């Protein structure tokens, strides 16, 4: 008997359910007994890390080899993600990396101000890509409504391991991620997981 595969071609606008398992790069959402694996940015994780359930705006990214569901706590972050991946040379993984390294309004501000140097500080963004982002998105983002722009007791070793896992999940080679985290460890200003990962991303 041949297996029958059903391909879902519609858009999943959002998911509302229970957060079964969360990490800084991924969350499993139980929606009426169906578990959806959703890739998220560090920004979204910072919003849902202390929540047991909620809603995520979603985007189903389809490629030749895979179908990946991305989730966003805010609609503004989803809209920016879609704008970013519309630029040649910026894939979904790179866009998520950008949203993990900087806040939504910070990315928009950098693009509107033509700050290529700041964009280059993000892993995977070189000079040409940064300039392309500014060239192609400056006018588009400038037309966005104002609302779209303004959008502790864990052991140190556990935080570092979670950060390492998150960096690897974001597509960074484990040795490179470990080295970045070692550089961060020289500072005593890192207080939580989100800040640790963000600072490590800047050290890549």
Long-range contacts (C-beta under 8 A, 24 or more apart in sequence): 8-60, 11-59, 11-60, 12-58, 12-59, 12-60, 12-69, 13-57, 13-58, 14-55, 14-56, 14-57, 14-58, 15-55, 15-56, 15-58, 15-71, 16-53, 16-54, 16-55, 16-56, 17-53, 18-52, 18-53, 19-48, 19-51, 19-52, 19-53, 19-54, 22-48, 22-49, 23-162, 23-165, 23-166, 23-169, 24-100, 24-162, 24-163, 24-165, 24-166, 24-169, 24-193, 24-194, 24-197, 25-100, 25-165, 25-166, 25-169, 25-170, 26-169, 27-56, 27-71, 29-56, 29-71, 36-69, 37-69, 38-69, 38-70, 38-71, 39-68, 39-69, 39-70, 39-71, 39-96, 40-70, 40-71, 40-72, 40-96, 41-72, 41-77, 41-96, 41-99, 41-100, 42-99, 42-100, 42-101, 42-166, 42-194, 42-197, 42-198, 43-73, 43-77, 43-99, 43-100, 43-103, 43-104, 44-71, 44-72, 44-73, 44-74, 44-77, 44-99, 45-194, 46-194, 47-73, 47-74, 48-73, 49-193, 49-194, 61-85, 61-92, 68-92, 70-96, 74-104, 74-151, 75-148, 76-104, 76-147, 76-148, 76-149, 76-151, 77-104, 77-151, 79-144, 79-148, 80-104, 80-107, 80-108, 80-141, 83-137, 83-140, 83-141, 84-133, 84-137, 86-136, 87-129, 87-132, 87-133, 87-136, 87-137, 88-132, 89-128, 89-129, 89-132, 90-129, 90-132, 90-133, 93-124, 93-170, 93-171, 94-124, 94-125, 96-170, 97-122, 97-123, 97-124, 97-170, 97-171, 97-201, 98-122, 98-124, 98-125, 100-170, 100-197, 100-198, 100-201, 101-198, 101-201, 101-202, 104-149, 104-151, 105-149, 105-150, 105-151, 108-141, 108-144, 108-149, 109-149, 111-137, 111-138, 111-141, 112-138, 112-141, 112-142, 114-138, 121-202, 122-201, 123-172, 123-201, 123-204, 152-191, 152-192, 154-193, 159-192, 159-193, 159-196, 160-185, 160-196, 162-193, 163-193, 163-196, 163-197, 163-200, 166-193, 166-197, 167-197, 167-200, 167-201, 172-204, 176-204, 180-204
